[in-house]
Amino acid sequence: MGKNLAYGLAPSRRLGQSLGVNNIPPKICTYSCVYCQLGRTLDMSVEREEYYTVDEVFETVEKKVETAEENGETIDYISFVPDGEPTLDKSLEEKIEAIKDLGFKVAVISNASLISHESVKEALHRADWVSLKMDAVSLDEWKKINRPHEELNLQDILDGVYEFSDEFPKNLNTETMLVGGVNDNTKALKNTADEIAEIGVDKNYIAIPTRPPAEDWARSPDEKKITEAYNIFKERGIDVEYLIGYEGDKFASSGDITEDLLSITSVHPMRERQVQRLLEKLDADWNEVYELVEERKLVETQFKGEKFYARKLDQEE
């Protein structure tokens, strides 16, 4: 089906209508988080490479922008939210600069694992909106929830986040994903909140698994724990927001239902009702979906009583 270097527009609870940039092949990452909606990491790496050229990514994004504008769609952000960790792309800085020439704000959602690298900081400085993962600040919890590459060092990451926050003049956010029984105890929450308060960010998002996680045991904490987390962050003066609700079903279409389903679900598993809305937009029917499942290009899963569809990522492109 070719390379899905851009996808959407997809509804984002943080960024409005987001055109996604998929600058990392599936699924190359520095972490293998237990809650990842894309499943376990296929290729653990900390080496920055150029997987796709600046021209390849820019031309794909430009075409998506043109299609969106022809369809009267509004783009709030062009966002680097790929199949793996976006900062593994050594030409990320150049890609951001090229895409900004299209006249849109650029966001990068990173797990922060490579933030101690000066070249990564330089790349992120080109973005307008940056989110850095801060799930845990103790070694044991970090290893259990994020399952990092063996060459990564937690203290280096925390130091890198501090340095970047001092230098970044734009919109800097952190995100804390809570997994029941791992990082939702009171001590862990206070430690993480203390670190984030000291860093000083525009906002911290408290998230829970809302799509099928990599590990079946990775589940959301109960409501009492989620509320406790919110209050602990608030007490430290952090502007905190829940990232736990339904993001909506306003997915824009390219006009090709197969391309849309495969490109969106490669980074954003879709609920059954989201797929239904997309099918209705193109006057398509569920046979298109069933064929992709039968061909093992899509996988159907259940989570919290809902049906989801995700791209099967362990196949060759």
CORVENMO-V406666 format. One record per residue. RES is the residue in one letter. SS is DSSP state (~ for helix, > for strand, _ for the rest). OMEGA is omega in radians with two decimals (* if undefined). D_LAST is the distance of its C-alpha to the last C-alpha in whole Angstrom. Layout:
RES|SS|OMEGA|D_LAST / RES|SS|OMEGA|D_LAST
This chain:
M|_|-3.12|7 / G|_|-3.09|6 / K|_|3.10|7 / N|_|-3.05|9 / L|_|3.07|12 / A|>|-3.10|15 / Y|>|3.12|16 / G|>|0.39|19 / L|>|3.11|22 / A|>|3.11|22 / P|>|3.14|26 / S|>|-3.14|26 / R|_|3.14|30 / R|_|-2.92|30 / L|_|-3.11|29 / G|>|3.09|30 / Q|>|-2.99|27 / S|>|2.99|24 / L|>|-3.02|21 / G|>|3.05|19 / V|>|-3.07|17 / N|_|-3.00|14 / N|_|3.13|14 / I|_|3.12|13 / P|_|3.12|9 / P|_|-0.55|9 / K|_|-3.09|12 / I|>|-3.05|14 / C|>|3.07|18 / T|_|3.13|21 / Y|>|2.92|22 / S|_|-3.01|21 / C|_|-3.08|23 / V|_|-3.08|25 / Y|_|-2.99|25 / C|_|-3.11|21 / Q|_|3.13|20 / L|_|3.14|16 / G|_|-3.12|17 / R|_|3.12|18 / T|_|-3.14|16 / L|_|-3.07|14 / D|>|3.10|15 / M|>|-3.10|19 / S|_|2.98|19 / V|_|-3.13|22 / E|_|3.12|22 / R|_|-3.13|21 / E|>|2.99|18 / E|_|-3.08|17 / Y|_|3.07|13 / Y|_|-3.10|14 / T|_|3.09|17 / V|~|-3.12|19 / D|~|3.14|19 / E|~|-3.10|16 / V|~|-3.10|16 / F|~|-3.10|20 / E|~|3.11|19 / T|~|3.13|17 / V|~|-3.13|19 / E|~|3.11|22 / K|~|3.11|21 / K|~|3.10|20 / V|~|3.13|24 / E|~|3.12|25 / T|~|3.14|24 / A|~|-3.12|25 / E|~|3.09|29 / E|~|-3.12|29 / N|_|3.12|29 / G|_|-3.12|31 / E|_|3.08|29 / T|_|3.09|30 / I|_|3.11|28 / D|_|3.12|30 / Y|>|2.85|27 / I|>|-2.88|24 / S|>|3.04|22 / F|>|3.12|20 / V|_|-2.98|19 / P|_|3.13|15 / D|_|3.13|13 / G|_|-3.12|15 / E|_|-3.02|19 / P|~|-3.09|19 / T|~|2.98|22 / L|~|3.11|19 / D|>|-3.06|19 / K|_|3.05|21 / S|_|3.12|22 / L|~|-3.12|22 / E|~|-3.13|25 / E|~|3.13|25 / K|~|3.11|22 / I|~|-3.13|25 / E|~|-3.13|27 / A|~|-3.08|25 / I|~|3.12|25 / K|~|3.08|28 / D|_|3.10|29 / L|_|3.04|28 / G|_|-3.14|31 / F|_|3.04|29 / K|_|-3.11|30 / V|>|3.09|27 / A|>|3.03|26 / V|>|3.08|24 / I|>|-3.00|24 / S|>|3.05|24 / N|_|3.04|25 / A|_|-3.01|27 / S|_|-3.10|27 / L|_|-3.02|27 / I|_|3.11|29 / S|_|3.10|32 / H|_|-3.14|30 / E|~|-3.13|32 / S|~|3.09|29 / V|~|3.09|27 / K|~|3.14|31 / E|~|3.13|31 / A|~|-3.10|27 / L|~|3.09|28 / H|~|-3.12|32 / R|_|-3.11|30 / A|_|3.10|29 / D|_|-3.04|31 / W|>|-3.10|30 / V|>|3.02|29 / S|>|3.14|29 / L|>|-3.12|29 / K|>|3.06|29 / M|_|-3.11|32 / D|_|-3.08|32 / A|_|3.13|34 / V|_|3.01|37 / S|_|-3.01|38 / L|~|-3.08|36 / D|~|-3.11|36 / E|~|3.09|35 / W|~|-3.13|32 / K|~|-3.09|31 / K|~|-3.05|31 / I|~|-3.08|29 / N|~|3.13|27 / R|_|-3.01|26 / P|>|2.99|26 / H|_|-3.02|25 / E|_|-3.12|28 / E|_|-3.11|29 / L|_|-3.13|29 / N|_|-3.06|33 / L|~|-3.11|34 / Q|~|3.08|37 / D|~|3.14|35 / I|~|-3.13|33 / L|~|3.10|36 / D|~|3.14|37 / G|~|3.11|35 / V|~|3.10|34 / Y|~|-3.11|38 / E|~|-3.12|38 / F|~|-3.11|35 / S|~|3.12|37 / D|~|-3.01|40 / E|~|-2.99|39 / F|_|-3.02|37 / P|_|-3.00|39 / K|_|-3.01|36 / N|>|-3.12|35 / L|>|-3.10|34 / N|>|2.99|33 / T|>|3.13|32 / E|>|3.12|31 / T|>|3.09|32 / M|>|-3.13|30 / L|>|3.06|33 / V|_|-3.08|32 / G|_|3.11|35 / G|_|-3.13|37 / V|_|-3.06|35 / N|_|-3.10|36 / D|_|3.07|38 / N|_|-3.02|41 / T|~|-3.13|44 / K|~|-3.14|44 / A|~|-3.13|40 / L|~|3.14|41 / K|~|3.13|44 / N|~|-3.13|42 / T|~|3.13|39 / A|~|3.12|41 / D|~|3.14|43 / E|~|-3.09|41 / I|~|3.10|39 / A|~|-3.14|43 / E|~|3.12|43 / I|~|-3.11|40 / G|_|-3.12|41 / V|_|3.11|38 / D|_|-3.13|38 / K|>|2.96|37 / N|>|3.12|36 / Y|>|3.02|34 / I|>|-3.09|34 / A|>|3.01|31 / I|>|3.08|31 / P|_|3.12|28 / T|_|3.07|27 / R|_|-3.09|24 / P|_|-3.09|23 / P|_|3.12|23 / A|_|-3.14|21 / E|_|-3.08|25 / D|_|-3.07|27 / W|_|-3.11|30 / A|_|-3.05|29 / R|_|3.11|31 / S|_|2.97|33 / P|_|3.09|36 / D|_|-3.06|39 / E|~|-3.14|41 / K|~|3.14|44 / K|~|3.13|41 / I|~|3.10|39 / T|~|3.11|43 / E|~|3.13|44 / A|~|-3.14|41 / Y|~|-3.10|41 / N|~|3.12|45 / I|~|3.12|45 / F|~|-3.13|43 / K|~|-3.11|45 / E|~|-3.13|48 / R|_|3.06|47 / G|_|-3.13|46 / I|_|3.00|43 / D|_|-3.00|41 / V|>|-3.13|39 / E|>|3.06|37 / Y|>|3.02|36 / L|>|-2.97|32 / I|_|-3.06|32 / G|_|3.11|32 / Y|_|-3.04|30 / E|_|3.12|29 / G|_|-3.04|29 / D|_|-3.12|27 / K|_|3.06|27 / F|_|3.07|23 / A|_|-3.09|23 / S|_|3.05|21 / S|_|-3.06|20 / G|_|3.13|21 / D|_|-3.03|18 / I|~|3.13|18 / T|~|3.12|15 / E|~|-3.13|13 / D|~|-3.11|16 / L|~|-3.09|15 / L|~|-3.12|11 / S|~|-3.13|12 / I|~|-3.05|15 / T|~|3.08|14 / S|_|3.11|12 / V|_|-2.99|15 / H|_|3.11|18 / P|_|-3.02|18 / M|>|3.03|20 / R|>|-3.13|24 / E|~|-3.11|25 / R|~|3.08|27 / Q|~|3.08|25 / V|~|3.13|22 / Q|~|-3.14|26 / R|~|3.13|27 / L|~|3.10|24 / L|~|3.14|24 / E|~|-3.12|28 / K|~|-3.08|27 / L|_|-3.10|25 / D|_|3.11|27 / A|_|3.13|25 / D|_|-3.04|25 / W|~|3.09|24 / N|~|3.10|23 / E|~|-3.13|20 / V|~|-3.11|19 / Y|~|3.12|20 / E|~|3.13|18 / L|~|3.08|15 / V|~|-3.14|16 / E|~|3.11|17 / E|_|3.12|14 / R|_|3.04|13 / K|_|3.02|10 / L|>|3.08|13 / V|>|3.11|16 / E|>|-3.13|20 / T|>|3.10|22 / Q|>|3.07|25 / F|>|3.13|27 / K|_|3.07|31 / G|_|3.13|31 / E|>|3.11|28 / K|>|3.13|25 / F|>|3.06|22 / Y|>|-3.12|18 / A|>|3.08|15 / R|>|3.05|12 / K|_|-2.97|11 / L|_|-3.07|9 / D|_|3.08|9 / Q|_|3.08|6 / E|_|3.09|4 / E|_|*|0
